[in-house]
């Protein structure tokens, strides 16, 4: 397949995997054993009807209010009380501040919890948890980056949102087998806001003799290094401001209290948002605020731009690959997404109510990749390109990994079907395959290249 156009390669992979959808039931118990919950095969609806993350996570959508249902838990009592006290003391707060506290409070935030849950938070499944093939395929990109960097004796790979190190392990395993020189040069850094997860990851790495290869780093104290940066589903969980369009102008949705419960209140823009000159940004990005329906909801993340700037500052030379669900700005800010993309995830269900299970559910919003790319350029990085996960993994040879299983006599039929099912989910245009991959480079020339973005 090496000489085929990428679109044809993707088509062949999808066709091949689709033919095996009837065999999914045979691997349900395998998935269930891995994740500790009853796995259900995907439900493939019209891709425009549901969010890619919701389809990929096998979630059940809930309306914001269900009048006849039992009331949802408000969340962690201490965190709820802290936020309520802040609002009573200071008045309404921007949603970004609410989200930041709910997810990242030092002691009470969702991402700081010492409790380990299967999956990311036990609330949905990410690509690395589907199958080792995801990490094996990314290893090809790291090996390619090593060559483009001049085959250095020391290669730093920083993985943001590393959690317990599953993706790191798969990447190192693939490099050990297929790119031993890269493996010898490798210095793998786990970057995660949760010290409990980092400690668990390092303990696991030590058990398999990788403690000299892998170490943890504080995301707030990253020294500048040359190398490669990976970030899989990190940007979507960075705090967002919630905005509303009224008569072609932007207003902000603040968090207040109504009868003791969290609620949104529309008011003027917060100082942080006002300084951004968003009308100019949207105009430059090809987004017409005046054409939007009254009441359209947009999420904007200064925190994501700040994260990209910090990432750029930590990379003296090399590459960064940002994988997440979202779109460029003209695609993101239109159609059904103008109802807002903010979602809460808990126990493999999704809700559009951010004010339940506070501190006990993940909060995410679709990523504006135009916004990220602009922040990266302003920080001195160069954009390689923006592609889909389906195209990226196909370019990197995921299909070749699948085909190679056919020649391995020790692979069972169940293991083979499991790999095929995982590949289909990873490249499915209605699910994880619709995720975007933003490639960035620093000091790699005016027109940098990377294997996952190179036309075949």
Buried (B, 14 or more C-beta within 10 A) or exposed (E): EEEEEBEEBBEBBBEBBEEBBEBBEBBBEBBEEBBEBEBEBBEBEEBEEBBBBBBBBBBEEBEEEEEEEEEBBBBBEEBBEBBBEBBEEEEBBBBBBBBBBBBBBEEBBBBBBEEEEEBBBBBBBBBBBBBBBBBBBBBBBBBBBBEBBEEBEEBBBBBBBBBBBBBBBBBBBBBBEEBEBBBEBBBBBBBBBBEBBBEBBBEBBEEEEBEEBBBBBEBEEBEEBBBBBBBBBBBBBBBBBBBBBEEEEBBBBBBBBEEEEBEBEEBEBBEBBEEBEBBEBBEEBEBEBEEBEEEBBBBBBBBBBEBBBBBBBBBBBBBBBBBBBBBBBEBBBBEEBBEBBBBBBBBBBBBBBBBBBBBBBBBBBBBBBBBBBBBBBEBEBBBBBBBBBBBBBBBBBBBBBBEEEEEEEEEEEEBBBBBBBBBBBBBBBBBBBBBBBBBBBBBBEEEBBBBBBEEE
